[in-house]
Structures are given as structure tokens and as C-alpha cells.
Amino acid sequence: MDPHQLRTFVTVVRLGSFSEAARELGYTQSAVSQQIAALESDVGASLLTRRPVGPTEAGARLLEHAGPLLLRLDAARADVARLVGAPSARLVLGTTPLAVGAALGSALAEVRRAYPRVDLTVRVVAREALPTLVATGEVDLALADGLAAPSDPLPLPDVGPLSTVAVDERPLAVALPAGHPLAGHRGVALADLSAARWLDAPEIAPTADRLRAATAVDGFRPAARYLGGDVRGLLALVAAGHGLAVLPAAALDGAAGVAGAPVREPRLVHRTELVHGSMPEGPAALLARLLGG
């Protein structure tokens, strides 16, 4: 199966148009049509309806395979490039908002001392996107965080031959308004708060689905959504009574109008992991050694 034809097929489906796909890919419309016809001949099935443009049943099934196949091809190309390429002065670190802290700042300072001319970029993105960005070479390595049982790895998607190393584990707390009845308690069971008002902040805090899975209890219905990576903004909403959130206990230090109740049950921690592929000697490899201990 020709990957160029497969990529063209995915683009046509995404845009719902042969002409728009041709424009995005830099082909003529007839070239796009020829690639789709060749792919249909290869698989022995009609993949697209023409008016309107959309996948047939066979096309929808192929589409399920296409994303992972193209991702692994991109990851393979990036992995080989890392192995044979010359050491780079560029360092692009992908990270989740809560993984940025003093330890990272100190490690990056060490890298700058060793490589004074390093071109450094810190890119804050959602945790689910980080493994793909590392696999395809868009970032050199990444710091991901999330809920986990003590010493258990984070549930990250499998997108290629990547390595993960534990960097940190910290206790969790439920962020509450300062006047909440549970403020100051020594510990709470998350299941007991399943009917409370919760804030859905997928870029920072565990989602309702993750809390339901961790507690095996229904509930945790979001009262409001916070689509951002600024922890201070989320805590301001908590302080104003818009909902609760589960965060590393240290993130609540000094937050005005917010109290924390340590999570007692289930036994969970806030875990941070380093995610990387193969790395030649250079700034990324040094940062990986510093963070991975």
C-alpha cells in the first residue's frame, strides 16, 4: 500500500473535497483522483463516495488503520534521522503545564552551561499529544504528568519505540474553596466526592472519565470547563466555588482562597515521566540524563 496514496486518502476524507485536498497537498485535482483510484484498485474496494465526498464502509474501515500506519511511518523516519544525524544545537522540550517546575529549570540551566549556544524551546501541550510529538521528531523529548498508582507508569499511547523514565511522584490533593466543609481535613476518599461540582480542566487536572476509572464510581460531573494550561486560572475558579479539581498538593501552595484536602483513597500519586526516543549526544541527551537521574 503506497503511503502517499494513503495520506492523500486521509486528507480527502478530512477536508471532504478532492479540490481542497489537492490545494493542501500541492497536487492537481486530477492527480488526487488518480491516487485515490490507484488506492481503490490496490485494496479492491471503493473507498469514497463522490457527491458528497465521504468514506464508504470500506473507506471508513481503512481510515481506522490509516492514522496509526502513517504515524508509525513518520516515527520510523524520525527515529532513523536521530540515529544517523549530526548532534543538534536545537533543543525542543514538550511538557505538560504541571511538569514545569524548579527541577526542570535547574536542569535546563545545566544544559545551557554545557551548550551555551543551544537554541532552546519549551513547548507546553496536552499530555495525550506528547508521545506522538516525540515519536515524529517535533519535540526532542517530553515531560508528561498524570494520575497513577505509586510506582506505576502513566497510561501513555503506544506510538513507537519510545522510552519512559520516572522523574517525580508527589501526593495529590483535592482543591477546595477555603470555606468548604472539607477544608483542612487530613484526607478524603475521592469516591465520597463523586456527587460534588467538578471543574473539567483536561490540560491540567484528571478528567471525569479518569476519576471514574480510578474510583470505580459513577459521578464527577463537570459543572464548568476550563480549557487552558494556567494553573492559577483554574485555582481562581475553585476559590470562587465553580467546582473542585484534583491536583498535586504542591500546586495549591500560596493560592488565595483555596484549601487542599489530601487524597487518601484510592492510593494515587501525581507522577511525572520523561518520554524520549533514541538520542545522539547533545543537549537533549544531557537533559534526559539530568532529569532521569
C-alpha positions in Angstrom: 0.0 0.0 0.0 1.5 3.3 -1.1 1.8 5.7 1.9 1.5 8.7 -0.4 -1.8 7.4 -1.7 -3.0 6.6 1.9 -2.1 10.1 3.0 -4.0 11.6 0.1 -7.0 9.5 1.0 -6.9 10.7 4.6 -6.6 14.3 3.5 -9.6 14.0 1.1 -11.7 12.5 3.9 -10.7 15.1 6.4 -11.4 18.0 4.1 -14.4 16.4 2.3 -13.2 17.6 -1.0 -10.8 16.5 -3.8 -10.0 20.1 -4.8 -9.3 21.2 -1.2 -7.1 18.2 -0.7 -5.2 19.0 -3.9 -4.7 22.5 -2.7 -3.4 21.5 0.7 -1.1 18.7 -0.7 0.2 20.8 -3.6 -1.2 18.4 -6.3 -3.6 18.9 -9.2 -7.1 17.7 -8.6 -6.6 15.0 -11.3 -3.5 13.8 -9.5 -5.5 13.4 -6.3 -8.3 11.5 -8.2 -5.6 9.2 -9.8 -4.1 8.4 -6.4 -7.5 7.6 -4.9 -8.3 5.4 -7.9 -4.9 3.6 -7.6 -5.5 3.0 -3.9 -9.0 1.6 -4.6 -7.6 -0.7 -7.2 -4.9 -1.8 -4.7 -7.3 -2.7 -1.9 -10.0 -4.0 -4.3 -12.8 -1.8 -2.9 -14.5 1.6 -3.5 -13.3 3.9 -0.7 -15.0 7.2 -1.3 -18.4 8.4 -2.4 -18.2 11.4 -4.7 -21.3 13.5 -4.1 -21.0 14.3 -1.3 -17.3 13.2 -0.8 -17.1 10.8 2.1 -15.8 7.4 3.1 -17.7 4.2 2.1 -18.0 1.4 4.6 -14.7 0.0 3.3 -13.2 3.5 3.4 -14.2 4.1 7.0 -12.5 0.8 7.9 -9.3 1.7 6.1 -9.4 5.1 7.8 -9.2 3.4 11.2 -5.9 1.8 10.1 -4.5 4.8 8.2 -3.8 7.1 11.2 -1.7 4.6 13.1 0.1 3.4 9.9 1.1 6.9 8.8 2.1 7.8 12.3 4.4 4.8 12.6 5.9 5.6 9.2 6.6 9.2 10.3 8.0 7.9 13.6 10.3 5.4 11.8 11.7 8.2 9.6 12.3 10.5 12.6 13.9 7.7 14.6 16.4 6.8 11.9 17.1 10.5 11.3 18.0 10.9 15.0 20.4 7.9 14.9 22.3 9.0 11.8 22.0 12.8 12.1 24.7 15.0 13.5 24.4 16.3 17.0 21.9 19.2 17.1 22.3 22.5 18.8 18.5 22.7 18.9 16.5 21.5 22.0 12.7 21.4 21.9 11.2 20.1 25.1 7.5 19.2 25.1 5.8 19.4 28.5 2.5 19.4 30.3 1.8 22.6 32.4 2.3 20.9 35.8 5.6 19.3 34.8 7.3 22.7 34.5 9.0 23.4 37.9 12.2 24.2 39.7 13.8 20.9 38.9 13.3 21.4 35.2 14.6 25.0 35.4 17.8 23.8 37.2 18.3 21.0 34.6 17.9 23.4 31.7 20.5 25.8 33.3 23.0 22.9 33.4 22.3 22.2 29.7 22.9 25.9 28.9 26.2 25.9 30.7 27.3 22.8 28.8 25.9 24.1 25.4 26.0 28.0 25.6 24.6 28.3 22.1 21.7 25.9 22.4 18.5 27.0 20.7 16.0 26.2 23.5 12.2 26.0 23.1 9.8 24.8 25.8 6.5 23.8 24.3 3.5 23.3 26.6 1.0 20.9 25.2 -1.7 18.3 26.3 -0.3 15.1 27.7 -2.0 12.8 25.1 -0.2 14.6 22.3 3.3 14.4 23.7 4.3 10.8 22.7 3.3 11.5 19.1 5.3 14.7 19.0 8.4 12.8 20.4 7.9 9.9 18.0 7.7 12.1 14.9 10.6 14.4 16.0 8.5 17.6 16.5 10.0 17.7 20.0 13.2 16.1 21.2 11.9 14.8 24.5 8.9 15.4 26.7 7.7 15.6 30.3 4.3 14.1 30.8 2.3 14.0 34.1 -0.9 12.5 35.4 -2.5 10.2 37.9 -1.0 6.8 38.6 -0.8 4.3 41.4 2.5 4.6 43.3 5.4 3.3 41.1 3.0 2.5 38.2 3.8 4.0 34.7 1.5 6.6 33.2 -1.0 5.2 30.7 0.5 6.8 27.5 -0.5 5.8 24.0 1.8 3.4 22.1 3.1 5.3 19.1 6.5 3.7 18.6 9.7 2.5 20.3 9.9 5.3 23.0 11.4 5.1 26.5 9.8 6.5 29.6 11.6 7.2 32.9 10.1 8.3 36.2 11.1 11.8 37.2 8.9 12.6 40.1 6.0 11.3 42.3 4.1 13.7 44.5 1.0 13.5 46.7 -2.4 14.6 45.4 -5.0 16.9 47.0 -8.5 18.0 46.1 -8.5 21.7 45.6 -11.4 23.2 47.5 -12.7 26.7 48.2 -11.3 28.0 51.5 -14.7 27.8 53.2 -15.5 24.3 52.1 -16.5 21.8 54.9 -13.7 19.5 54.0 -11.0 22.2 54.0 -8.3 21.2 56.5 -9.3 17.5 56.6 -6.4 15.1 56.9 -7.6 13.1 54.0 -10.5 12.4 51.7 -11.8 9.5 49.6 -12.4 10.6 46.1 -15.5 8.3 45.8 -17.1 10.3 48.6 -17.0 13.5 46.4 -18.4 11.9 43.3 -21.6 14.0 43.5 -19.8 17.3 44.1 -19.4 20.0 41.5 -16.2 19.4 39.5 -14.2 21.5 37.1 -13.3 19.9 33.8 -9.7 21.1 33.0 -8.3 18.4 30.7 -5.0 20.1 30.1 -4.2 20.3 33.9 -6.3 18.1 36.0 -7.7 14.5 35.7 -10.9 14.4 33.7 -14.2 13.0 34.9 -13.6 9.8 33.0 -10.2 9.3 34.7 -11.7 9.9 38.1 -14.5 7.5 37.5 -12.0 4.8 36.3 -9.8 5.4 39.4 -12.6 5.1 41.9 -14.9 2.7 40.1 -17.7 5.1 41.0 -20.1 7.0 38.7 -20.4 10.7 39.0 -17.8 13.5 38.9 -20.0 15.5 36.6 -18.3 18.7 35.4 -20.0 22.0 36.5 -17.8 24.1 34.2 -15.0 23.6 31.7 -11.5 25.3 31.9 -9.7 24.9 28.5 -6.3 26.3 29.4 -3.0 25.4 30.9 -2.7 28.2 33.6 -3.0 26.6 37.0 -3.6 30.0 38.6 -6.7 30.5 36.5 -8.1 27.1 37.4 -7.5 27.7 41.1 -9.2 31.1 40.8 -12.3 29.3 39.6 -12.0 26.8 42.5 -11.7 29.6 45.0 -14.9 31.2 43.6 -16.9 28.0 44.1 -17.2 26.9 40.5 -16.0 23.3 41.2 -13.3 21.1 42.6 -10.2 19.7 41.0 -7.5 17.1 41.8 -4.0 18.5 41.6 -0.6 17.8 43.1 -0.7 19.2 46.6 2.3 21.5 46.0 0.3 23.3 43.2 -2.0 24.7 45.9 0.7 26.4 48.0 0.0 30.1 48.3 -3.2 30.0 46.2 -5.6 32.7 47.6 -9.0 31.4 48.7 -8.1 27.7 48.1 -7.6 24.9 50.6 -6.4 21.4 49.9 -7.6 18.0 51.3 -5.1 15.2 50.7 -6.4 12.3 48.6 -6.4 9.3 50.9 -8.3 6.8 48.7 -7.7 5.4 46.2 -3.9 5.3 46.6 -2.8 7.6 43.8 0.1 10.0 43.1 0.9 12.7 40.7 3.6 11.1 38.5 5.9 12.9 36.1 7.7 10.9 33.4 10.4 11.7 30.8 9.5 10.4 27.3 12.2 10.1 24.7 13.3 8.2 21.6 16.9 7.5 20.6 19.1 10.5 21.1 22.7 11.2 19.9 25.0 13.0 22.3 23.9 16.6 22.6 21.6 19.0 24.6 18.6 16.6 24.6 20.7 13.6 25.8 22.2 15.7 28.6 18.8 16.9 29.7 17.5 13.4 29.7 20.3 12.3 31.9 19.8 15.2 34.3 16.0 14.6 34.6 16.1 10.8 34.6 18.6 10.7 37.5 
